[in-house]
């Protein structure tokens, strides 16, 4: 965890020069069996079969009760600067967290808070570094633009005979912050690991088993019976399994100093309220590399016919997307997916609709070499770039002569990272510089309201996948399109649980990026709204936040659909609109 490793003692000071590293290991169980996400079939005490597709939560404010020796009174040590993000969908079944250094003592109780104190919950999330547990782009647990974090997100499917439903339990708001009180016996004389078991079945079972079909969601409004039930049961779900002593491993010392900076640093600007992005440092962004990448992006030399550039399929007036359903390659062949817009890529960690590229630096090289796109070989391209006098530009950008695959990827990556969008009319209204109409405000209300007939709430429920300042969670979802030949993420992972899951695009500039969906099947926003209102295909991997809706749809009337579209149009950034001098 980031931040100073500072423990605050009670009035009974526990000063000591002897300290040892303490860490936590959490694993998640169902009826004694360890699982990770996706969980597979789990049977509840009510006889329902569920499958968990998401389990993530926030921990904070650890406290330990310890005494120096039997003659001293116990006293609490606490940390207010410690936060942890736990995601059970990681590659390993165990989540490891560094708690920090503690004085040598005998400790009898560990306390953790599931959730955040009110001040932290309401603070600007844009203050946290990219790797901080509270960075919204890392945890996808922030409710921006309404503010506040989700403390616990638990989503999944309800399997019934010949049918699939969904559930989404989101615990948030300060009144749902929960204290986890964990008895232990830790005689700390050296580095130690506290192993904690989290029994998820205890949240669903108990004296009154949770009926998932009758209660498919909670969004933590005050006095919501499901939120109250989850908060009451959470303390019993966490228990210390054991403690083991470990040998602390010293961090390796750097063997060399960092390479000198070549060029002038690029000043990357972020709007207030946006999460800080994880920009590359090897090498860092410079004006020279960005300028080189921009020139390359717009140069048709990158295609075999020398007639097609990257910008041919990522057009500025369409928010760096393609208005055609499928782009035409250099040889006239059509692609199989709609070209995605290229703004705000600095906040992404996987690329293409199916996430098949783990970095932008790698991704930019694929279209150049693809037979159905630019259809160029890199050796031939390098020769053409040398002939076109690119050599001095590469030398200026990288400090030495040479046009290489790595340098080509870096230059294009650095230019694309600078393409940001955060100045729509919606943003200006949020800053008090503009005013939304009554219809647009109603659309925003519908966008941010969960459909919850149990509580009499009628909404479009868009924010679960398109929330946050970026209007996307960058996760993969099956959004209810009929099963086709393109199975999305499954083609990358090989898992049937990933079938028809595609990455969620941002809704910023959505009015400019038609057609919509990975295959460009919808031409208008009205068609898209109609799909989510009543056109969902209920397959086994349909996202739980959609699968929990009734099959007949959300029941939005025409005025509500119009309002929703009106709000979506407020997300257009004027930098992508035609300039007056360009209009004839």
C-alpha positions in Angstrom: 0.0 0.0 0.0 1.1 3.5 -0.6 1.5 6.2 2.1 3.7 6.6 5.2 3.8 3.5 7.4 2.8 5.3 10.5 1.1 3.7 13.4 -0.7 6.0 15.9 -0.7 4.7 19.5 -3.2 5.4 22.3 -2.3 7.6 25.2 -0.4 4.6 26.6 2.5 4.9 24.3 4.0 1.7 22.9 7.3 3.0 21.8 9.9 0.4 20.8 12.9 0.1 18.6 12.0 -3.5 17.7 9.6 -3.8 14.8 8.5 -6.4 12.3 6.6 -6.5 9.0 3.1 -7.8 9.2 1.0 -8.7 6.2 -2.5 -10.1 5.5 -3.6 -13.0 3.3 -7.3 -13.2 2.4 -9.0 -16.1 0.7 -12.6 -16.5 -0.1 -14.6 -19.7 0.7 -18.1 -21.1 0.1 -19.0 -23.7 2.7 -15.3 -24.4 3.4 -14.3 -24.5 -0.2 -11.8 -21.9 -1.6 -13.0 -20.2 -4.8 -12.1 -17.4 -7.1 -14.1 -15.4 -9.6 -15.9 -16.7 -11.7 -17.0 -19.0 -8.9 -18.9 -21.8 -10.6 -22.2 -23.1 -9.1 -22.9 -22.3 -5.4 -26.0 -23.5 -3.7 -27.5 -21.2 -1.0 -29.4 -22.3 2.1 -32.6 -21.2 0.3 -31.9 -23.9 -2.4 -31.0 -21.3 -5.1 -28.0 -21.9 -7.3 -25.9 -18.8 -7.9 -22.6 -18.0 -9.6 -20.5 -15.1 -8.5 -19.0 -13.0 -11.4 -17.7 -10.1 -9.2 -16.5 -9.8 -5.7 -14.5 -6.7 -4.7 -14.4 -4.5 -1.6 -12.4 -1.8 0.3 -10.8 -2.2 3.7 -9.4 0.6 5.8 -8.4 1.9 9.3 -6.7 -1.2 10.9 -6.4 -1.4 14.6 -4.5 -3.9 16.8 -4.9 -4.4 20.5 -1.5 -5.3 22.1 0.5 -5.3 25.2 4.3 -5.1 25.7 4.3 -7.8 28.5 1.9 -9.3 31.0 2.6 -6.5 33.5 1.4 -3.7 31.1 -2.2 -2.8 30.1 -3.2 -3.5 26.5 -3.5 -0.5 24.2 -4.7 0.1 20.6 -2.5 0.8 17.7 -4.2 2.2 14.7 -3.5 3.5 11.2 -5.6 6.1 9.5 -3.6 6.2 6.2 -4.0 2.6 5.2 -6.5 1.4 2.5 -6.8 -1.8 0.6 -8.7 -2.9 -2.5 -9.5 -6.6 -2.6 -10.6 -8.2 -5.9 -11.4 -12.0 -5.9 -11.1 -12.2 -9.7 -7.3 -12.0 -9.5 -5.1 -14.8 -11.0 -4.4 -16.2 -7.5 -7.0 -17.4 -5.0 -5.2 -15.5 -2.2 -5.1 -11.7 -1.9 -1.9 -10.4 -0.1 -1.8 -7.0 1.6 1.0 -5.3 3.4 -0.1 -4.0 6.8 3.2 -2.3 7.7 5.7 -2.5 10.5 4.5 -3.1 14.1 6.3 -3.1 17.4 7.2 -6.4 19.0 4.1 -7.1 21.1 1.5 -9.7 21.9 -1.6 -8.8 20.0 -5.1 -10.2 20.7 -7.5 -8.4 18.4 -7.3 -7.1 14.8 -10.0 -4.7 13.7 -10.6 -3.6 10.1 -13.2 -1.4 8.6 -15.0 -2.6 5.5 -15.7 0.7 3.8 -14.4 4.3 4.4 -15.0 7.0 6.8 -17.3 9.8 5.6 -14.6 12.4 5.0 -12.6 10.0 2.8 -15.7 8.7 1.0 -16.6 12.3 0.0 -13.1 13.5 -0.9 -12.0 14.2 -4.4 -11.0 10.7 -5.9 -8.7 12.5 -8.4 -6.0 12.9 -5.6 -4.8 9.3 -5.5 -1.9 8.0 -7.5 -2.6 5.4 -10.2 -1.7 2.4 -8.0 -3.5 3.7 -4.9 -6.4 1.4 -3.7 -8.8 4.4 -3.8 -8.0 5.4 -7.4 -11.3 4.9 -9.2 -9.6 3.7 -12.4 -8.0 0.9 -10.4 -11.0 -0.3 -8.2 -14.0 0.7 -10.3 -15.9 1.3 -7.1 -16.6 5.0 -7.3 -20.0 6.4 -8.0 -18.8 9.6 -9.8 -20.4 11.9 -10.7 -22.7 11.5 -7.7 -19.7 10.9 -5.4 -18.8 8.2 -2.9 -17.5 4.7 -3.1 -19.1 1.3 -3.2 -17.6 -0.6 -0.2 -18.6 -4.0 -1.3 -19.6 -5.1 -4.8 -21.0 -8.6 -5.1 -22.6 -9.6 -8.5 -23.5 -12.8 -10.2 -26.1 -15.0 -11.9 -29.1 -16.9 -10.6 -29.4 -20.3 -12.4 -32.9 -21.6 -12.7 -34.3 -24.4 -14.7 -33.9 -23.3 -18.3 -33.4 -19.7 -17.3 -30.8 -17.2 -16.0 -31.3 -14.2 -13.8 -28.9 -11.8 -12.2 -28.2 -10.1 -8.9 -26.1 -7.1 -7.9 -25.5 -6.3 -4.2 -23.6 -3.0 -3.7 -23.0 -1.8 -0.2 -22.0 1.8 0.2 -22.7 5.1 2.1 -21.2 5.9 5.5 -24.0 4.3 7.5 -23.0 0.9 6.0 -19.4 1.1 7.0 -18.8 -2.1 9.0 -16.3 -3.0 11.7 -14.7 -6.4 11.4 -13.5 -7.6 14.8 -11.0 -10.5 14.5 -9.6 -12.2 17.6 -6.1 -13.6 17.2 -3.0 -14.6 19.2 0.0 -12.9 17.7 3.2 -12.9 19.6 5.1 -10.7 17.2 8.9 -11.2 17.4 9.6 -11.3 13.6 7.8 -10.8 10.3 4.4 -12.5 10.3 1.5 -13.2 8.0 -2.1 -13.2 9.3 -4.3 -15.5 7.2 -7.9 -14.5 7.0 -10.8 -16.6 5.6 -13.8 -14.8 4.2 -16.9 -17.1 4.2 -19.2 -15.7 1.6 -21.9 -18.3 2.2 -22.5 -16.7 5.6 -23.8 -13.6 3.8 -26.5 -15.6 1.9 -27.3 -18.1 4.6 -28.1 -17.7 8.3 -31.4 -17.9 10.2 -33.2 -16.2 7.4 -31.5 -17.2 4.1 -31.3 -14.4 1.4 -33.8 -15.0 -1.3 -31.9 -13.9 -4.4 -34.8 -14.2 -6.9 -37.1 -12.0 -4.7 -34.3 -9.6 -3.9 -32.0 -9.2 -6.9 -30.3 -5.9 -5.9 -29.5 -3.4 -3.3 -27.8 0.0 -3.8 -27.5 0.8 -0.1 -30.2 3.4 0.4 -30.9 4.0 4.0 -32.9 1.3 5.7 -32.8 -1.0 2.7 -33.5 -4.5 4.2 -30.9 -6.2 2.0 -28.2 -3.7 2.9 -29.0 -4.0 6.5 -28.9 -7.8 6.3 -25.5 -7.8 4.6 -24.0 -5.3 7.1 -25.2 -7.4 10.0 -23.7 -10.6 8.5 -20.4 -9.3 7.3 -18.5 -9.5 10.7 -19.3 -13.2 11.0 -17.9 -13.8 7.5 -14.3 -12.8 8.4 -12.2 -14.9 10.7 -8.5 -15.5 11.3 -7.4 -18.9 10.0 -3.9 -18.8 11.4 -0.6 -16.9 11.7 2.8 -17.9 10.4 6.2 -16.4 10.9 8.2 -15.4 7.8 11.6 -14.2 6.8 11.5 -10.6 5.5 13.2 -10.3 2.2 15.3 -7.1 1.7 14.3 -5.1 -1.4 17.0 -5.3 -4.1 19.1 -2.2 -4.6 19.0 -0.6 -8.0 22.1 -1.4 -9.9 22.1 1.5 -12.3 20.9 5.1 -12.3 17.8 6.0 -14.5 18.5 6.8 -18.2 18.9 10.5 -18.9 15.8 12.3 -20.3 15.9 12.8 -24.0 13.8 15.7 -25.1 11.5 18.1 -23.3 8.8 16.7 -20.9 5.3 16.6 -22.1 2.8 18.3 -19.7 -0.2 15.9 -19.4 -3.3 17.7 -18.1 -6.1 16.1 -16.2 -9.5 17.6 -15.3 -10.5 17.9 -11.7 -12.4 14.8 -10.6 -10.6 12.6 -13.1 -8.5 9.7 -11.7 -4.8 10.0 -12.2 -3.7 7.8 -15.1 -0.8 5.4 -15.1 1.4 7.0 -17.7 4.5 5.2 -19.0 7.9 6.1 -17.5 10.1 4.0 -19.6 10.4 6.2 -21.5 8.3 9.1 -20.2 6.2 11.3 -22.4 8.2 14.0 -24.3 7.1 16.7 -26.7 9.4 15.3 -29.4 8.0 11.7 -29.2 4.4 13.0 -29.1 5.0 15.1 -32.2 6.6 12.2 -34.0 3.7 9.9 -33.1 1.2 12.5 -34.4 3.0 12.8 -37.7 3.1 9.0 -38.0 -0.6 8.7 -37.1 -1.6 10.9 -40.0 0.9 9.6 -42.6 -0.4 7.2 -45.3 3.1 5.7 -45.6 2.1 3.3 -42.8 -0.1 1.4 -45.3 1.1 -0.8 -48.1 -0.7 1.3 -50.8 0.6 4.6 -49.2 -3.0 5.8 -49.3 -4.3 5.0 -45.9 -3.3 6.4 -42.5 -4.4 5.6 -39.0 -6.6 8.7 -39.1 -8.5 7.3 -42.1 -10.4 5.0 -39.7 -10.2 7.2 -36.6 -11.5 10.5 -37.8 -11.4 13.6 -35.6 -14.9 14.8 -36.5 -16.2 11.4 -35.3 -14.3 11.6 -32.0 -11.5 9.5 -33.5 -13.8 6.7 -34.6 -15.1 5.5 -38.0 -18.7 6.4 -39.2 -18.7 3.2 -41.3 -20.0 0.0 -39.7 -16.8 -1.8 -40.8 -13.6 0.0 -41.9 -12.1 -0.7 -45.3 -8.5 -1.8 -45.4 -5.8 -0.7 -47.7 -6.6 -3.5 -50.1 -10.4 -2.9 -50.0 -11.2 -5.7 -47.5 -13.6 -5.0 -44.7 -12.9 -5.5 -41.1 -15.2 -7.5 -38.8 -15.6 -5.0 -35.9 -16.4 -1.3 -35.7 -13.4 0.9 -35.1 -13.3 2.1 -31.5 -12.7 5.8 -30.6 -9.2 6.7 -29.5 -9.6 9.3 -26.8 -8.8 8.9 -23.0 -6.7 5.8 -23.7 -4.3 6.9 -20.9 -6.8 5.3 -18.5 -7.0 1.9 -20.3 -5.0 -1.2 -19.6 -6.3 -3.5 -22.4 -7.1 -2.8 -26.0 -9.3 -4.0 -28.8 -12.9 -5.0 -28.3 -11.8 -8.4 -26.9 -8.8 -7.1 -24.8 -6.4 -9.1 -26.9 -3.7 -6.5 -26.6 -2.4 -5.8 -23.1 -0.7 -2.5 -23.9 -1.2 0.5 -26.3 2.4 0.2 -27.4 1.7 -3.3 -28.7 -1.7 -2.6 -30.0 -0.7 0.2 -32.4 1.5 -2.2 -34.4 -1.3 -4.6 -35.1 -3.3 -2.5 -37.6 -0.2 -1.7 -39.6 0.6 -5.4 -40.2 -3.0 -6.7 -40.4 -3.9 -8.1 -43.8 -7.4 -6.6 -43.6 -6.2 -3.2 -42.4 -3.0 -1.4 -43.5 -1.3 -4.6 -44.7 2.2 -3.4 -44.4 5.4 -5.2 -43.3 7.6 -3.5 -40.7 10.8 -3.9 -42.7 9.3 -2.3 -45.7 7.8 0.5 -43.6 11.1 1.3 -42.0 12.7 1.6 -45.4 10.0 4.0 -46.6 10.3 6.1 -43.4 14.0 6.4 -43.9 13.5 7.5 -47.5 10.9 10.0 -46.3 13.5 11.6 -44.0 12.1 10.3 -40.7 15.5 9.4 -39.5 16.4 12.8 -37.9 12.9 12.9 -36.2 13.5 9.5 -34.6 17.0 10.6 -33.5 15.6 13.8 -32.0 12.9 11.8 -30.2 15.1 9.0 -28.9 18.6 10.4 -28.7 20.2 8.1 -31.2 19.8 7.1 -34.8 17.5 4.2 -35.8 13.9 3.4 -36.8 12.8 0.3 -34.9 9.6 -1.6 -34.1 9.9 -0.6 -30.4 10.4 3.1 -31.2 7.5 3.1 -33.7 5.3 1.7 -31.0 6.5 4.2 -28.4 6.0 7.2 -30.6 2.4 6.2 -31.6 1.6 5.3 -28.1 2.8 8.6 -26.7 0.7 10.6 -29.2 -2.4 8.6 -28.5 -2.0 9.0 -24.8 -2.4 12.8 -25.2 -5.8 12.5 -26.9 -8.0 13.4 -23.9 -11.6 14.5 -23.6 -13.2 16.0 -20.5 -14.8 19.3 -21.6 -18.3 18.5 -22.6 -21.3 20.6 -21.8 -22.1 18.1 -19.0 -18.6 18.8 -17.5 -19.2 22.6 -17.8 -22.5 22.3 -16.0 -20.8 20.3 -13.2 -18.3 23.2 -12.9 -21.2 25.7 -12.8 -20.2 27.2 -16.2 -23.3 26.0 -18.0 -26.9 24.8 -17.3 -28.5 21.6 -18.5 -32.2 21.7 -19.6 -34.9 20.1 -17.6 -35.1 17.2 -20.1 -31.3 16.7 -19.9 -31.4 16.7 -16.1 -34.2 14.1 -16.2 -32.1 12.0 -18.5 -29.1 12.2 -16.1 -31.4 11.1 -13.3 -32.6 8.1 -15.2 -29.0 7.3 -16.2 -27.9 7.2 -12.6 -30.9 5.5 -11.1 -31.0 1.7 -10.6 -34.1 -0.1 -11.7 -35.5 -1.4 -8.4 -39.2 -2.3 -8.4 -38.8 -3.6 -4.8 -38.3 0.0 -3.7 -40.5 1.6 -6.4 -37.5 3.0 -8.3 -37.6 3.3 -12.1 -34.4 4.1 -13.9 -32.3 3.2 -16.9 -29.5 1.7 -14.7 -26.7 2.8 -17.1 -24.1 3.8 -14.5 -23.1 0.4 -13.4 -21.1 -0.1 -16.6 -20.8 3.5 -17.7 -20.1 5.3 -14.4 -17.3 7.4 -13.2 -15.7 10.4 -14.7 -14.7 8.4 -17.8 -18.3 7.0 -18.3 -16.9 3.5 -18.6 -15.5 1.0 -16.1 -13.2 -0.5 -18.7 -14.5 -4.0 -17.8 -15.8 -6.7 -20.1 -19.6 -7.3 -20.3 -22.1 -9.3 -22.2 -24.7 -6.6 -22.9 -27.4 -8.7 -24.3 -26.7 -9.0 -28.0 -27.8 -12.3 -29.6 -25.1 -14.9 -29.8 -23.1 -14.5 -33.0 -19.9 -15.9 -34.5 -17.8 -13.3 -32.7 -17.6 -14.4 -29.0 -15.4 -11.5 -27.8 -13.3 -12.2 -24.7 -13.8 -15.9 -25.0 -11.6 -15.9 -28.1 -8.8 -14.6 -25.9 -9.2 -16.5 -22.7 -10.8 -19.7 -24.0 -13.4 -19.6 -21.1 -17.0 -20.1 -21.9 -17.9 -17.8 -19.0 -16.4 -15.0 -21.1 -18.6 -15.7 -24.2 -20.0 -12.5 -25.8 -18.2 -10.3 -23.4 -16.7 -7.1 -24.9 -15.0 -4.2 -23.4 -17.2 -1.3 -22.3 -16.6 1.8 -24.4 -16.8 5.3 -23.0 -20.1 7.2 -23.5 -18.2 10.4 -23.8 -18.8 11.8 -27.3 -21.3 9.0 -27.9 -23.4 11.3 -30.2 -20.4 11.4 -32.6 -19.3 7.8 -32.6 -22.2 6.0 -34.4 -22.6 3.2 -35.4 -22.8 1.4 -32.0 -21.8 -1.9 -30.5 -18.7 -4.0 -31.4 -20.3 -4.9 -34.7 -21.9 -1.5 -35.5 -25.4 -2.9 -35.6 -27.2 0.2 -34.3 -27.1 3.4 -36.2 -28.8 5.7 -33.6 -28.8 6.4 -29.9 -32.5 5.7 -29.9 -31.9 2.2 -31.1 -29.3 1.7 -28.4 -31.8 2.9 -25.7 -34.5 0.6 -27.1 -32.1 -2.3 -26.9 -31.4 -1.8 -23.2 -35.0 -1.1 -22.4 -36.6 -4.1 -24.0 -34.3 -5.9 -26.5 -31.9 -7.9 -24.3 -31.0 -11.4 -25.2 -30.9 -13.4 -22.0 -27.9 -15.7 -22.4 -25.9 -17.5 -19.6 -23.2 -14.8 -19.5 -25.5 -11.7 -19.7 -24.1 -9.1 -17.3 -25.8 -9.5 -13.8 -26.7 -5.8 -13.8 -28.8 -6.5 -16.9 -29.9 -10.0 -16.1 -31.6 -8.8 -12.9 -34.0 -6.8 -15.0 -37.4 -8.3 -15.9 -37.5 -10.0 -19.3 -40.2 -7.6 -20.5 -37.8 -4.7 -20.0 -37.4 -1.6 -17.9 -40.7 0.0 -19.0 -39.3 3.4 -20.0 -41.9 5.6 -21.7 -41.1 7.7 -24.8 -40.5 10.9 -22.8 -38.0 9.0 -20.6 -36.2 7.6 -23.6 -36.0 11.0 -25.2 -34.6 12.5 -21.9 -32.0 9.8 -21.8 -30.8 10.5 -25.3 -30.8 14.2 -24.6 -28.5 13.7 -21.6 -26.1 11.5 -23.7 -25.8 14.3 -26.2 -24.5 16.6 -23.4 -21.3 14.4 -23.3 -20.0 15.7 -26.6 -16.7 17.5 -26.3 -16.7 20.6 -28.6 -13.1 19.9 -29.7 -14.5 17.2 -32.0 -17.2 19.4 -33.6 -16.6 21.0 -37.0 -14.9 24.3 -36.7 -16.9 27.3 -38.1 -14.3 28.0 -40.8 -14.6 24.4 -42.0 -18.4 24.6 -42.6 -19.3 25.7 -46.1 
